Amino acid sequence: MANINKDHQDRIHGLIKDVEALAKGLRSNLRKRANVSGVLKEVQKAADRLRRQAATTAGQVEKYVHSIRKELEKGAPTKATKKRPAAKKATAAKKKRTTTTPAS
């Protein structure tokens, strides 16, 4: 009968060891999954941040294009109109040079 009790206790100890090993493996798997879910949360936050930044940038570009269109519709002066006064000054300077020479 002592043999039977010893065999019974050995089985119980074996089962306890198996349960402890399974619990340890389960904790390890849960830690790994928790780390993965943390990484997924960080990736989701980064994606949300990029989405907000893209929306802000699109809004800025839209405002810029709108202001350019408004300026073009107003008829903003072109480069050719800015050069005309300088051309007049050059012509006036040429006339002045020709008229200041003494007549002989």
A tleap script that builds the chain and sets N, CA, C and O, in Angstrom:
source leaprc.protein.ff14SB
mol = sequence {
  NMET ALA ASN ILE ASN LYS ASP HIE GLN ASP
  ARG ILE HIE GLY LEU ILE LYS ASP VAL GLU
  ALA LEU ALA LYS GLY LEU ARG SER ASN LEU
  ARG LYS ARG ALA ASN VAL SER GLY VAL LEU
  LYS GLU VAL GLN LYS ALA ALA ASP ARG LEU
  ARG ARG GLN ALA ALA THR THR ALA GLY GLN
  VAL GLU LYS TYR VAL HIE SER ILE ARG LYS
  GLU LEU GLU LYS GLY ALA PRO THR LYS ALA
  THR LYS LYS ARG PRO ALA ALA LYS LYS ALA
  THR ALA ALA LYS LYS LYS ARG THR THR THR
  THR PRO ALA CSER
}
set mol.1.N position { 0.818 -1.175 0.000 }
set mol.1.CA position { 0.000 0.000 0.000 }
set mol.1.C position { 0.876 1.259 0.000 }
set mol.1.O position { 0.470 2.276 -0.561 }
set mol.2.N position { 2.033 1.220 0.596 }
set mol.2.CA position { 2.956 2.346 0.616 }
set mol.2.C position { 3.435 2.643 -0.788 }
set mol.2.O position { 3.677 3.794 -1.152 }
set mol.3.N position { 3.566 1.597 -1.562 }
set mol.3.CA position { 3.978 1.738 -2.959 }
set mol.3.C position { 2.920 2.487 -3.776 }
set mol.3.O position { 3.246 3.315 -4.627 }
set mol.4.N position { 1.672 2.184 -3.505 }
set mol.4.CA position { 0.569 2.803 -4.232 }
set mol.4.C position { 0.508 4.300 -3.894 }
set mol.4.O position { 0.316 5.131 -4.782 }
set mol.5.N position { 0.671 4.635 -2.625 }
set mol.5.CA position { 0.651 6.041 -2.225 }
set mol.5.C position { 1.816 6.801 -2.849 }
set mol.5.O position { 1.669 7.946 -3.276 }
set mol.6.N position { 2.981 6.146 -2.897 }
set mol.6.CA position { 4.161 6.798 -3.477 }
set mol.6.C position { 3.942 7.036 -4.976 }
set mol.6.O position { 4.265 8.111 -5.482 }
set mol.7.N position { 3.402 6.055 -5.681 }
set mol.7.CA position { 3.113 6.216 -7.107 }
set mol.7.C position { 2.082 7.325 -7.319 }
set mol.7.O position { 2.185 8.124 -8.251 }
set mol.8.N position { 1.096 7.353 -6.440 }
set mol.8.CA position { 0.061 8.370 -6.527 }
set mol.8.C position { 0.665 9.765 -6.309 }
set mol.8.O position { 0.334 10.700 -7.039 }
set mol.9.N position { 1.536 9.911 -5.324 }
set mol.9.CA position { 2.182 11.197 -5.053 }
set mol.9.C position { 3.116 11.587 -6.194 }
set mol.9.O position { 3.214 12.768 -6.529 }
set mol.10.N position { 3.801 10.621 -6.795 }
set mol.10.CA position { 4.669 10.926 -7.935 }
set mol.10.C position { 3.862 11.459 -9.117 }
set mol.10.O position { 4.282 12.390 -9.805 }
set mol.11.N position { 2.694 10.851 -9.339 }
set mol.11.CA position { 1.830 11.334 -10.418 }
set mol.11.C position { 1.344 12.756 -10.129 }
set mol.11.O position { 1.298 13.607 -11.017 }
set mol.12.N position { 0.988 12.985 -8.888 }
set mol.12.CA position { 0.517 14.319 -8.512 }
set mol.12.C position { 1.643 15.333 -8.717 }
set mol.12.O position { 1.404 16.409 -9.266 }
set mol.13.N position { 2.858 15.012 -8.291 }
set mol.13.CA position { 3.995 15.914 -8.469 }
set mol.13.C position { 4.281 16.143 -9.954 }
set mol.13.O position { 4.603 17.259 -10.362 }
set mol.14.N position { 4.163 15.091 -10.756 }
set mol.14.CA position { 4.362 15.220 -12.202 }
set mol.14.C position { 3.316 16.141 -12.823 }
set mol.14.O position { 3.635 16.988 -13.658 }
set mol.15.N position { 2.057 15.963 -12.401 }
set mol.15.CA position { 0.987 16.815 -12.906 }
set mol.15.C position { 1.201 18.271 -12.492 }
set mol.15.O position { 0.959 19.188 -13.277 }
set mol.16.N position { 1.651 18.474 -11.269 }
set mol.16.CA position { 1.915 19.839 -10.791 }
set mol.16.C position { 3.020 20.481 -11.620 }
set mol.16.O position { 2.922 21.647 -12.001 }
set mol.17.N position { 4.076 19.711 -11.898 }
set mol.17.CA position { 5.169 20.243 -12.720 }
set mol.17.C position { 4.660 20.598 -14.122 }
set mol.17.O position { 5.020 21.635 -14.677 }
set mol.18.N position { 3.817 19.723 -14.685 }
set mol.18.CA position { 3.271 20.005 -16.019 }
set mol.18.C position { 2.416 21.276 -16.012 }
set mol.18.O position { 2.509 22.099 -16.923 }
set mol.19.N position { 1.587 21.427 -14.980 }
set mol.19.CA position { 0.734 22.598 -14.878 }
set mol.19.C position { 1.586 23.852 -14.713 }
set mol.19.O position { 1.295 24.885 -15.315 }
set mol.20.N position { 2.639 23.766 -13.897 }
set mol.20.CA position { 3.525 24.924 -13.710 }
set mol.20.C position { 4.223 25.299 -15.015 }
set mol.20.O position { 4.357 26.481 -15.331 }
set mol.21.N position { 4.668 24.296 -15.771 }
set mol.21.CA position { 5.329 24.561 -17.053 }
set mol.21.C position { 4.352 25.206 -18.040 }
set mol.21.O position { 4.710 26.143 -18.753 }
set mol.22.N position { 3.120 24.699 -18.078 }
set mol.22.CA position { 2.109 25.274 -18.965 }
set mol.22.C position { 1.765 26.701 -18.549 }
set mol.22.O position { 1.577 27.562 -19.408 }
set mol.23.N position { 1.681 26.964 -17.252 }
set mol.23.CA position { 1.385 28.313 -16.769 }
set mol.23.C position { 2.519 29.268 -17.140 }
set mol.23.O position { 2.275 30.408 -17.535 }
set mol.24.N position { 3.757 28.794 -17.010 }
set mol.24.CA position { 4.906 29.620 -17.382 }
set mol.24.C position { 4.865 29.945 -18.878 }
set mol.24.O position { 5.093 31.089 -19.273 }
set mol.25.N position { 4.575 28.937 -19.710 }
set mol.25.CA position { 4.466 29.165 -21.154 }
set mol.25.C position { 3.325 30.116 -21.494 }
set mol.25.O position { 3.451 30.953 -22.388 }
set mol.26.N position { 2.213 29.984 -20.776 }
set mol.26.CA position { 1.067 30.860 -21.003 }
set mol.26.C position { 1.409 32.301 -20.650 }
set mol.26.O position { 1.058 33.220 -21.391 }
set mol.27.N position { 2.098 32.511 -19.515 }
set mol.27.CA position { 2.524 33.868 -19.141 }
set mol.27.C position { 3.450 34.448 -20.200 }
set mol.27.O position { 3.335 35.622 -20.551 }
set mol.28.N position { 4.367 33.635 -20.710 }
set mol.28.CA position { 5.296 34.098 -21.744 }
set mol.28.C position { 4.539 34.506 -23.005 }
set mol.28.O position { 4.817 35.552 -23.590 }
set mol.29.N position { 3.592 33.684 -23.418 }
set mol.29.CA position { 2.791 34.016 -24.606 }
set mol.29.C position { 1.976 35.287 -24.400 }
set mol.29.O position { 1.856 36.107 -25.310 }
set mol.30.N position { 1.420 35.450 -23.206 }
set mol.30.CA position { 0.640 36.662 -22.930 }
set mol.30.C position { 1.530 37.894 -22.951 }
set mol.30.O position { 1.122 38.940 -23.457 }
set mol.31.N position { 2.744 37.787 -22.409 }
set mol.31.CA position { 3.672 38.921 -22.447 }
set mol.31.C position { 4.014 39.284 -23.884 }
set mol.31.O position { 4.027 40.461 -24.245 }
set mol.32.N position { 4.289 38.279 -24.702 }
set mol.32.CA position { 4.619 38.537 -26.110 }
set mol.32.C position { 3.455 39.225 -26.818 }
set mol.32.O position { 3.651 40.185 -27.562 }
set mol.33.N position { 2.263 38.732 -26.582 }
set mol.33.CA position { 1.093 39.337 -27.234 }
set mol.33.C position { 0.837 40.743 -26.725 }
set mol.33.O position { 0.411 41.612 -27.485 }
set mol.34.N position { 1.093 40.970 -25.451 }
set mol.34.CA position { 0.927 42.320 -24.900 }
set mol.34.C position { 1.928 43.263 -25.538 }
set mol.34.O position { 1.591 44.405 -25.853 }
set mol.35.N position { 3.166 42.798 -25.736 }
set mol.35.CA position { 4.170 43.631 -26.400 }
set mol.35.C position { 3.761 43.926 -27.832 }
set mol.35.O position { 3.922 45.052 -28.302 }
set mol.36.N position { 3.241 42.941 -28.523 }
set mol.36.CA position { 2.799 43.135 -29.907 }
set mol.36.C position { 1.638 44.117 -29.947 }
set mol.36.O position { 1.580 44.978 -30.825 }
set mol.37.N position { 0.704 43.989 -28.992 }
set mol.37.CA position { -0.431 44.908 -28.998 }
set mol.37.C position { 0.042 46.320 -28.677 }
set mol.37.O position { -0.529 47.286 -29.184 }
set mol.38.N position { 1.080 46.463 -27.840 }
set mol.38.CA position { 1.651 47.787 -27.571 }
set mol.38.C position { 2.257 48.384 -28.816 }
set mol.38.O position { 2.102 49.576 -29.086 }
set mol.39.N position { 2.948 47.557 -29.573 }
set mol.39.CA position { 3.538 48.025 -30.837 }
set mol.39.C position { 2.431 48.424 -31.806 }
set mol.39.O position { 2.534 49.443 -32.489 }
set mol.40.N position { 1.386 47.629 -31.863 }
set mol.40.CA position { 0.266 47.959 -32.753 }
set mol.40.C position { -0.386 49.276 -32.351 }
set mol.40.O position { -0.791 50.058 -33.211 }
set mol.41.N position { -0.490 49.523 -31.048 }
set mol.41.CA position { -1.067 50.788 -30.592 }
set mol.41.C position { -0.183 51.956 -31.010 }
set mol.41.O position { -0.689 52.995 -31.435 }
set mol.42.N position { 1.135 51.796 -30.894 }
set mol.42.CA position { 2.058 52.860 -31.296 }
set mol.42.C position { 1.972 53.122 -32.796 }
set mol.42.O position { 2.000 54.272 -33.233 }
set mol.43.N position { 1.867 52.055 -33.577 }
set mol.43.CA position { 1.742 52.212 -35.025 }
set mol.43.C position { 0.436 52.929 -35.359 }
set mol.43.O position { 0.399 53.781 -36.246 }
set mol.44.N position { -0.627 52.584 -34.649 }
set mol.44.CA position { -1.917 53.239 -34.879 }
set mol.44.C position { -1.833 54.721 -34.536 }
set mol.44.O position { -2.373 55.557 -35.261 }
set mol.45.N position { -1.156 55.054 -33.429 }
set mol.45.CA position { -0.994 56.462 -33.054 }
set mol.45.C position { -0.190 57.209 -34.109 }
set mol.45.O position { -0.526 58.336 -34.471 }
set mol.46.N position { 0.876 56.575 -34.602 }
set mol.46.CA position { 1.699 57.219 -35.637 }
set mol.46.C position { 0.879 57.435 -36.908 }
set mol.46.O position { 0.985 58.485 -37.542 }
set mol.47.N position { 0.069 56.456 -37.281 }
set mol.47.CA position { -0.772 56.593 -38.477 }
set mol.47.C position { -1.781 57.729 -38.300 }
set mol.47.O position { -2.019 58.499 -39.230 }
set mol.48.N position { -2.366 57.832 -37.121 }
set mol.48.CA position { -3.308 58.930 -36.862 }
set mol.48.C position { -2.607 60.276 -36.936 }
set mol.48.O position { -3.147 61.233 -37.492 }
set mol.49.N position { -1.398 60.353 -36.373 }
set mol.49.CA position { -0.629 61.603 -36.397 }
set mol.49.C position { -0.290 61.989 -37.834 }
set mol.49.O position { -0.405 63.158 -38.203 }
set mol.50.N position { 0.124 61.027 -38.640 }
set mol.50.CA position { 0.436 61.312 -40.047 }
set mol.50.C position { -0.808 61.749 -40.818 }
set mol.50.O position { -0.736 62.622 -41.684 }
set mol.51.N position { -1.941 61.139 -40.499 }
set mol.51.CA position { -3.187 61.512 -41.167 }
set mol.51.C position { -3.546 62.961 -40.843 }
set mol.51.O position { -3.962 63.714 -41.724 }
set mol.52.N position { -3.385 63.351 -39.573 }
set mol.52.CA position { -3.675 64.740 -39.189 }
set mol.52.C position { -2.714 65.704 -39.870 }
set mol.52.O position { -3.129 66.763 -40.340 }
set mol.53.N position { -1.434 65.348 -39.926 }
set mol.53.CA position { -0.451 66.216 -40.570 }
set mol.53.C position { -0.740 66.357 -42.059 }
set mol.53.O position { -0.598 67.443 -42.621 }
set mol.54.N position { -1.144 65.266 -42.695 }
set mol.54.CA position { -1.473 65.316 -44.120 }
set mol.54.C position { -2.689 66.218 -44.353 }
set mol.54.O position { -2.726 66.974 -45.324 }
set mol.55.N position { -3.663 66.138 -43.479 }
set mol.55.CA position { -4.844 66.988 -43.624 }
set mol.55.C position { -4.471 68.459 -43.440 }
set mol.55.O position { -4.967 69.325 -44.161 }
set mol.56.N position { -3.600 68.735 -42.477 }
set mol.56.CA position { -3.152 70.116 -42.256 }
set mol.56.C position { -2.396 70.634 -43.466 }
set mol.56.O position { -2.614 71.764 -43.902 }
set mol.57.N position { -1.516 69.816 -44.006 }
set mol.57.CA position { -0.740 70.217 -45.185 }
set mol.57.C position { -1.651 70.450 -46.376 }
set mol.57.O position { -1.470 71.417 -47.116 }
set mol.58.N position { -2.623 69.581 -46.569 }
set mol.58.CA position { -3.563 69.756 -47.680 }
set mol.58.C position { -4.336 71.062 -47.525 }
set mol.58.O position { -4.584 71.757 -48.510 }
set mol.59.N position { -4.715 71.396 -46.306 }
set mol.59.CA position { -5.413 72.658 -46.070 }
set mol.59.C position { -4.543 73.855 -46.390 }
set mol.59.O position { -5.018 74.830 -46.971 }
set mol.60.N position { -3.265 73.793 -46.014 }
set mol.60.CA position { -2.346 74.889 -46.312 }
set mol.60.C position { -2.148 75.060 -47.812 }
set mol.60.O position { -2.131 76.180 -48.321 }
set mol.61.N position { -1.998 73.939 -48.515 }
set mol.61.CA position { -1.826 73.996 -49.970 }
set mol.61.C position { -3.077 74.575 -50.616 }
set mol.61.O position { -2.991 75.372 -51.550 }
set mol.62.N position { -4.229 74.175 -50.117 }
set mol.62.CA position { -5.483 74.689 -50.669 }
set mol.62.C position { -5.578 76.209 -50.481 }
set mol.62.O position { -5.994 76.918 -51.398 }
set mol.63.N position { -5.199 76.708 -49.309 }
set mol.63.CA position { -5.216 78.157 -49.070 }
set mol.63.C position { -4.239 78.869 -49.994 }
set mol.63.O position { -4.555 79.930 -50.533 }
set mol.64.N position { -3.059 78.298 -50.180 }
set mol.64.CA position { -2.044 78.899 -51.038 }
set mol.64.C position { -2.535 78.988 -52.477 }
set mol.64.O position { -2.403 80.027 -53.123 }
set mol.65.N position { -3.098 77.899 -52.972 }
set mol.65.CA position { -3.615 77.885 -54.350 }
set mol.65.C position { -4.756 78.883 -54.487 }
set mol.65.O position { -4.863 79.564 -55.508 }
set mol.66.N position { -5.606 78.977 -53.478 }
set mol.66.CA position { -6.723 79.935 -53.515 }
set mol.66.C position { -6.200 81.371 -53.578 }
set mol.66.O position { -6.718 82.189 -54.339 }
set mol.67.N position { -5.179 81.674 -52.785 }
set mol.67.CA position { -4.643 83.039 -52.800 }
set mol.67.C position { -3.973 83.352 -54.139 }
set mol.67.O position { -4.077 84.475 -54.633 }
set mol.68.N position { -3.295 82.382 -54.722 }
set mol.68.CA position { -2.676 82.596 -56.043 }
set mol.68.C position { -3.755 82.854 -57.088 }
set mol.68.O position { -3.616 83.745 -57.925 }
set mol.69.N position { -4.834 82.069 -57.037 }
set mol.69.CA position { -5.927 82.249 -58.007 }
set mol.69.C position { -6.556 83.625 -57.861 }
set mol.69.O position { -6.866 84.278 -58.858 }
set mol.70.N position { -6.745 84.068 -56.620 }
set mol.70.CA position { -7.321 85.398 -56.390 }
set mol.70.C position { -6.406 86.488 -56.932 }
set mol.70.O position { -6.883 87.449 -57.537 }
set mol.71.N position { -5.099 86.355 -56.725 }
set mol.71.CA position { -4.155 87.347 -57.250 }
set mol.71.C position { -4.185 87.393 -58.765 }
set mol.71.O position { -4.133 88.469 -59.360 }
set mol.72.N position { -4.269 86.230 -59.390 }
set mol.72.CA position { -4.326 86.188 -60.851 }
set mol.72.C position { -5.625 86.796 -61.373 }
set mol.72.O position { -5.637 87.457 -62.412 }
set mol.73.N position { -6.714 86.567 -60.647 }
set mol.73.CA position { -7.987 87.141 -61.074 }
set mol.73.C position { -7.992 88.658 -60.929 }
set mol.73.O position { -8.645 89.348 -61.711 }
set mol.74.N position { -7.274 89.187 -59.937 }
set mol.74.CA position { -7.198 90.633 -59.749 }
set mol.74.C position { -6.400 91.277 -60.865 }
set mol.74.O position { -6.551 92.471 -61.124 }
set mol.75.N position { -5.575 90.525 -61.512 }
set mol.75.CA position { -4.728 91.089 -62.556 }
set mol.75.C position { -3.470 91.683 -61.947 }
set mol.75.O position { -3.166 92.858 -62.153 }
set mol.76.N position { -2.769 90.903 -61.228 }
set mol.76.CA position { -1.537 91.365 -60.599 }
set mol.76.C position { -0.560 91.803 -61.689 }
set mol.76.O position { -0.546 91.213 -62.770 }
set mol.77.N position { 0.244 92.808 -61.430 }
set mol.77.CA position { 1.170 93.294 -62.461 }
set mol.77.C position { 2.157 92.203 -62.863 }
set mol.77.O position { 2.640 91.421 -62.044 }
set mol.78.N position { 2.429 92.193 -64.150 }
set mol.78.CA position { 3.373 91.206 -64.668 }
set mol.78.C position { 4.757 91.803 -64.705 }
set mol.78.O position { 4.925 92.989 -64.418 }
set mol.79.N position { 5.743 91.021 -65.048 }
set mol.79.CA position { 7.124 91.504 -65.107 }
set mol.79.C position { 7.302 92.541 -66.216 }
set mol.79.O position { 8.114 93.458 -66.091 }
set mol.80.N position { 6.548 92.392 -67.290 }
set mol.80.CA position { 6.679 93.326 -68.415 }
set mol.80.C position { 6.270 94.735 -67.993 }
set mol.80.O position { 6.903 95.705 -68.409 }
set mol.81.N position { 5.231 94.867 -67.180 }
set mol.81.CA position { 4.805 96.203 -66.764 }
set mol.81.C position { 5.798 96.816 -65.786 }
set mol.81.O position { 5.915 98.039 -65.702 }
set mol.82.N position { 6.505 95.983 -65.055 }
set mol.82.CA position { 7.493 96.514 -64.123 }
set mol.82.C position { 8.719 97.037 -64.859 }
set mol.82.O position { 9.397 97.933 -64.358 }
set mol.83.N position { 9.016 96.501 -66.029 }
set mol.83.CA position { 10.211 96.902 -66.770 }
set mol.83.C position { 9.990 98.195 -67.554 }
set mol.83.O position { 10.957 98.867 -67.912 }
set mol.84.N position { 8.769 98.544 -67.818 }
set mol.84.CA position { 8.502 99.734 -68.634 }
set mol.84.C position { 9.066 101.015 -68.031 }
set mol.84.O position { 9.707 101.774 -68.758 }
set mol.85.N position { 8.867 101.299 -66.759 }
set mol.85.CA position { 9.437 102.533 -66.226 }
set mol.85.C position { 10.959 102.556 -66.362 }
set mol.85.O position { 11.526 103.617 -66.625 }
set mol.86.N position { 11.621 101.445 -66.194 }
set mol.86.CA position { 13.070 101.403 -66.347 }
set mol.86.C position { 13.442 101.680 -67.802 }
set mol.86.O position { 14.444 102.344 -68.066 }
set mol.87.N position { 12.656 101.186 -68.737 }
set mol.87.CA position { 12.930 101.430 -70.150 }
set mol.87.C position { 12.747 102.917 -70.470 }
set mol.87.O position { 13.504 103.476 -71.263 }
set mol.88.N position { 11.766 103.544 -69.871 }
set mol.88.CA position { 11.555 104.977 -70.083 }
set mol.88.C position { 12.728 105.775 -69.545 }
set mol.88.O position { 13.159 106.744 -70.170 }
set mol.89.N position { 13.244 105.383 -68.402 }
set mol.89.CA position { 14.390 106.077 -67.821 }
set mol.89.C position { 15.607 105.959 -68.724 }
set mol.89.O position { 16.354 106.924 -68.892 }
set mol.90.N position { 15.810 104.784 -69.303 }
set mol.90.CA position { 16.949 104.579 -70.195 }
set mol.90.C position { 16.797 105.443 -71.440 }
set mol.90.O position { 17.774 106.017 -71.921 }
set mol.91.N position { 15.581 105.537 -71.963 }
set mol.91.CA position { 15.337 106.373 -73.140 }
set mol.91.C position { 15.558 107.843 -72.802 }
set mol.91.O position { 16.142 108.579 -73.597 }
set mol.92.N position { 15.105 108.267 -71.652 }
set mol.92.CA position { 15.298 109.647 -71.230 }
set mol.92.C position { 16.782 109.942 -71.052 }
set mol.92.O position { 17.230 111.040 -71.383 }
set mol.93.N position { 17.537 109.011 -70.550 }
set mol.93.CA position { 18.982 109.205 -70.359 }
set mol.93.C position { 19.678 109.335 -71.709 }
set mol.93.O position { 20.605 110.134 -71.841 }
set mol.94.N position { 19.258 108.577 -72.705 }
set mol.94.CA position { 19.854 108.672 -74.044 }
set mol.94.C position { 19.571 110.045 -74.654 }
set mol.94.O position { 20.451 110.654 -75.263 }
set mol.95.N position { 18.338 110.529 -74.486 }
set mol.95.CA position { 17.975 111.844 -75.019 }
set mol.95.C position { 18.795 112.931 -74.340 }
set mol.95.O position { 19.241 113.882 -74.982 }
set mol.96.N position { 18.986 112.779 -73.040 }
set mol.96.CA position { 19.736 113.773 -72.299 }
set mol.96.C position { 21.171 113.821 -72.777 }
set mol.96.O position { 21.731 114.910 -72.897 }
set mol.97.N position { 21.790 112.681 -73.057 }
set mol.97.CA position { 23.164 112.630 -73.548 }
set mol.97.C position { 23.284 113.305 -74.899 }
set mol.97.O position { 24.262 114.009 -75.155 }
set mol.98.N position { 22.327 113.108 -75.747 }
set mol.98.CA position { 22.402 113.678 -77.091 }
set mol.98.C position { 22.135 115.182 -77.074 }
set mol.98.O position { 22.666 115.910 -77.913 }
set mol.99.N position { 21.341 115.644 -76.155 }
set mol.99.CA position { 21.025 117.079 -76.124 }
set mol.99.C position { 22.059 117.887 -75.349 }
set mol.99.O position { 22.099 119.108 -75.505 }
set mol.100.N position { 22.874 117.281 -74.544 }
set mol.100.CA position { 23.846 118.030 -73.751 }
set mol.100.C position { 25.151 118.272 -74.500 }
set mol.100.O position { 25.997 119.018 -74.009 }
set mol.101.N position { 25.342 117.679 -75.649 }
set mol.101.CA position { 26.565 117.922 -76.412 }
set mol.101.C position { 26.474 119.310 -77.036 }
set mol.101.O position { 25.454 119.670 -77.622 }
set mol.102.N position { 27.532 120.074 -76.907 }
set mol.102.CA position { 27.477 121.440 -77.478 }
set mol.102.C position { 27.456 121.404 -79.004 }
set mol.102.O position { 28.110 120.571 -79.632 }
set mol.103.N position { 26.727 122.278 -79.555 }
set mol.103.CA position { 26.639 122.373 -81.018 }
set mol.103.C position { 27.773 123.223 -81.529 }
set mol.103.O position { 28.012 124.312 -81.008 }
set mol.104.N position { 28.483 122.748 -82.542 }
set mol.104.CA position { 29.606 123.524 -83.063 }
set mol.104.C position { 29.275 124.216 -84.339 }
set mol.104.O position { 30.122 124.910 -84.902 }
savepdb mol mol.pdb
quit
